[in-house]
Amino acid sequence: MTARALRLGVNIDHVATIRNARGGDHPDPIRAAHQAAAAGADGITAHLREDRRHMTDADIARLVAEIDLPLNLEMAATDEMLAIALKNRPHAACIVPERRAERTTEGGLDAAGKHNTLAPIVERLSAAGIRVSLFIAPEPRQIEAAHKLGAPVIELHTGPYAHSDGSVDELARLAEAARLAASLGLEVHAGHGLGFANVGSVAALPELAELNIGHFLIGEAVFTGLEAAIREMRARMEAARA
Ligand code: PXP
């Protein structure tokens, strides 16, 4: 298939992680979002966790009010997060599994096993005009479940690919999942654990419409600045598509 345009969503959670380490207001994640926009990011992604370990409610409100780029709010499937999403009306919401003790989002959402919990949340977000995506493992069962839930978008978890020891062909799993999802009419995104070294193979999958990248970019920004890190990431994505 002809590759479609590939967007870059920049996840700025870890700017807030650094800010919160000292409890003040520096560095400001909203300033990072402005810089991401200047560097050509297509969207901003932020995860409001139950424990507020990085982004805060005020950050989400400011991102919606002050940033021109579309905001993709990552959220757990809870009543609290649903209410916050409906209040702030981000462009998109990505539903992720959340466990209190995890360091980051560790697995994909069980879209198949949690149909009854997810269905009303997908419906209410969609009714409010918020584009819903489900963050899932690249497994046919989960893709079919996401389709059945009526989510227009899935985000494939690239963590197992990024951390693979090579014993399983994780890239082939992503490729097959992207093909299946596209054949069902789903828009396909991907993210987690992507950096300069591994982004190319994922960006080359022609069905993908968006990558969401955070931790690596914020880490790289320490050395080169955020704008340079984002421009380099985009150049690598474009080279992989060319
Ligand atoms: N996509 C989702 C759904 C995530 O939960 C995360 C991490 O918050 C990312 C993408 C970005 O992952 P990373 O920070 O490893 O680039």
Residues whose N, C-alpha, C, O or C-beta is under 5 A from the ligand:
A	BS01	PXP	N11 H47 V96 T105 F135 G191 H192 G193 L194 N212 I213 G214 H215 F216
